[in-house]
Amino acid sequence: MQEVQATAKATYLRIAPRKVQIVLDLIRNKPADEALAILKYTPKAACEPLLKLLKSAMANAENNFNMDVTRLYVAECNVGQGPTLKRTRPRAQGRAFRINKKTSHITLVLKEKE
């Protein structure tokens, strides 16, 4: 029997993947309500979009798959690098330095505990 899972994705998020990865490591394999609490009280920039994404995945689980919200846990969460926005910054003596603004694609998968 195929195990039911609820997914949520955030693409082209304007934050570097390495900053998101730090926060994802905190919530991996945790119950969904505990993950919500961790994200709410961790002072990292990536927490705000991840909190929104987790709530979205929970809503998907409840509405689309009739899963019990109290038994959900973060089964998989990963981040990949999206396209980089390349910008230049003027420097001394007419030079220009490149600034790379990285983007992320985040995937969050919730499953029900047996």
PLY file of the C-alpha trace (Angstrom):
ply
format ascii 1.0
element vertex 114
property float x
property float y
property float z
element edge 113
property int vertex1
property int vertex2
end_header
0.00 0.00 0.00
1.30 3.43 -0.93
1.92 5.68 2.06
0.08 9.00 1.81
2.20 12.12 2.00
1.44 15.81 1.79
3.86 18.12 0.01
4.42 21.86 -0.20
6.96 23.67 -2.36
8.36 27.19 -2.34
10.30 28.15 -5.45
12.47 31.15 -6.35
12.70 32.21 -2.70
15.13 35.11 -2.31
17.37 33.60 0.37
20.59 31.61 -0.02
20.14 27.82 0.19
22.90 27.40 2.78
21.00 29.69 5.17
17.81 27.66 4.67
19.65 24.34 5.16
20.65 25.30 8.72
17.00 25.73 9.73
15.80 22.63 7.84
18.25 20.51 9.84
16.49 21.69 13.02
13.02 20.47 11.96
13.81 17.28 10.00
11.97 14.18 11.41
10.21 16.27 14.08
6.44 16.24 14.74
4.69 19.04 12.83
3.52 20.94 15.94
7.04 20.81 17.43
8.49 22.01 14.10
6.06 24.94 14.16
7.29 25.91 17.63
10.95 25.61 16.60
10.41 27.80 13.54
8.45 30.36 15.53
11.21 30.91 18.11
14.38 30.51 16.03
15.90 33.90 15.14
16.86 33.13 11.53
15.71 34.85 8.32
14.74 31.51 6.74
12.24 30.73 9.52
9.50 33.05 8.27
9.06 31.50 4.79
9.57 27.99 6.22
6.84 28.57 8.81
4.47 29.61 6.01
5.50 26.54 3.97
4.96 24.15 6.91
1.49 25.59 7.57
0.69 25.17 3.88
1.82 21.52 3.93
-0.30 20.89 7.04
-3.33 22.45 5.35
-2.70 20.31 2.25
-2.52 17.18 4.43
-5.77 18.02 6.21
-7.85 19.20 3.23
-6.54 17.11 0.33
-5.66 13.81 2.00
-7.86 13.80 5.18
-4.79 13.21 7.37
-4.82 13.72 11.15
-2.89 16.96 11.85
-1.85 15.82 15.34
-0.03 12.76 13.92
1.93 14.55 11.18
5.72 14.75 11.13
8.29 16.29 8.79
9.37 13.23 6.77
11.54 14.98 4.18
12.72 18.53 3.72
15.31 19.69 1.24
16.52 22.82 -0.46
18.05 23.29 -3.90
19.62 26.32 -5.49
17.52 28.29 -7.93
18.77 30.82 -10.48
21.21 33.45 -9.22
20.42 37.14 -9.71
23.67 38.82 -10.79
24.17 42.44 -9.75
27.15 44.79 -9.91
28.42 47.19 -7.29
30.63 50.16 -8.18
34.05 50.10 -6.51
37.12 52.34 -6.41
38.91 53.48 -9.62
36.02 52.65 -11.94
35.93 48.95 -11.17
32.74 46.94 -10.67
32.31 44.02 -8.26
29.76 41.28 -8.86
27.10 40.58 -6.23
25.33 37.23 -6.52
21.84 37.16 -5.03
21.01 33.48 -4.65
17.54 31.94 -4.72
16.20 28.70 -3.25
13.69 25.99 -4.10
12.37 24.32 -0.92
10.36 21.09 -0.70
8.63 19.92 2.48
7.00 16.48 2.84
4.70 15.53 5.73
3.66 11.99 6.62
1.45 10.46 9.29
2.91 8.46 12.16
1.60 4.91 12.48
0 1
1 2
2 3
3 4
4 5
5 6
6 7
7 8
8 9
9 10
10 11
11 12
12 13
13 14
14 15
15 16
16 17
17 18
18 19
19 20
20 21
21 22
22 23
23 24
24 25
25 26
26 27
27 28
28 29
29 30
30 31
31 32
32 33
33 34
34 35
35 36
36 37
37 38
38 39
39 40
40 41
41 42
42 43
43 44
44 45
45 46
46 47
47 48
48 49
49 50
50 51
51 52
52 53
53 54
54 55
55 56
56 57
57 58
58 59
59 60
60 61
61 62
62 63
63 64
64 65
65 66
66 67
67 68
68 69
69 70
70 71
71 72
72 73
73 74
74 75
75 76
76 77
77 78
78 79
79 80
80 81
81 82
82 83
83 84
84 85
85 86
86 87
87 88
88 89
89 90
90 91
91 92
92 93
93 94
94 95
95 96
96 97
97 98
98 99
99 100
100 101
101 102
102 103
103 104
104 105
105 106
106 107
107 108
108 109
109 110
110 111
111 112
112 113
